[in-house]
Amino acid sequence: MTTPSRDKSQAHFVRAQQSIPGGVNSPARAFGSVGGDPLIIDRGEGASLWDIDDNRLIDYVGSWGPHILGHRHPEVIEAVEAALAKGTSFGAPTALETELAEEVIAAVPSVEKVRMVNSGTEATMSAIRLARGHTGRDKVIKFAGCYHGHVDSLLVEAGSGALTLGVPSSPGVPAGCAADTIALAYNDAAGLAATMEEIGSEVACVILEPVVGNMGVVAPADGFLEACRELCTAQGSLLIFDEVMTGFRVAYGGAQSLFGVTPDMTTLGKIVGGGMPVGAYGGRAEIMNSISPDGPVYQAGTLSGNPLAMACGLATLKVLREQDPYPQLEEMTSRLVDGLDTAATDAGLDHVVARVGSMFTLFFNPEPVTSYDVSARNDTERFAAYHRGMLDHGIYLPCSQFEANFVSAAHTGQDVDSTIAAAREVLTGIAD
Ligand code: HOZ
């Protein structure tokens, strides 16, 4: 197998590093943990990407989650073009933002009112402020390996790029900012119960990814989400599900509809914007009414609810609701995951595959990954070799062991089968 030419990408990345820190606008995109340089992407269509050297890649990153319909879905493009024809931003209410809010409320069980922002980070940052303002308490409980964006008070034992780059608690976060954040072990209901017993009356909220996507995919253990719900209710603390990744992904109503546990508040991002910069946070009306201008908790944004982003998100959600691609996503992803599992077994490699809906991770770890501590024991060098090999075969995977792979409704059986064939060759090649 000859490595495809990446001359243009490599030359451009040298240039990018002169003007952009690390050459990337988000550290998770750097290839630091897998070696080599990031590819410079030119365009996408369906399940494929093309880099500027015109190499076609089968895409399992999907812009890190938003592209559940694949790139350039015709109905989404049409809606964005129609919005663009009217202008890009008005800083005033539009009909589109109400329509998207109504669509979100109809889909997500916990949401009675929702505020649009510009990213998942903004959504969690605002949700935490609201939880504190509404309860009059300061402490926040999170779980190690969960990632809630680069919010100061949540960059404590964080997953995603922070975990990949080995800085789960970032310099620059003042000790005072993180002092009220308590990080516990994911899936440890007893640990949460003990902490809530001790300090529950001071806890504003417990925030978690109901299915973790940011230390690789980690499913909640039986009863864990229910325990979070019960302990929060008992102490008057708010339960926040960070569904930035899982919202409209693992089911149309998110993980809360899949697992039947309803949080007090939910944060959204990625799919809700369909590939445009959108985040959202919502919950019971009684809580959301504490936000300015109805209530005293301040949160604002010049571009929040801008019409291009709203049109893109709205069209994406409408296609998902009307066409219900979830059974197909389930079938395609389990076919892929079964193929990867068999290929890794045949190659004699220690591994486990975790999947919830159309998000999955092939872990180079012999034990099921249930928490940050187990995830940290992955063989990341083996993952790096796997990533490089797959890229040479035209398969574009997240460049970290600690990220989720995403399958879209545009992936065909042929895409999946050629991915399995590539993995079989690569995994055999990297076995000892
Ligand atoms: N938060 C994303 C991964 N979990 C990374 C986004 C990006 O780097 O584009």
Boltz pocket constraint, residues with backbone or C-beta under 6 A from the ligand:
constraints:
  - pocket:
      binder: B
      contacts: [[A, 26], [A, 27], [A, 28], [A, 29], [A, 63], [A, 64], [A, 147], [A, 160], [A, 161], [A, 213], [A, 214], [A, 403]]
      max_distance: 6.0
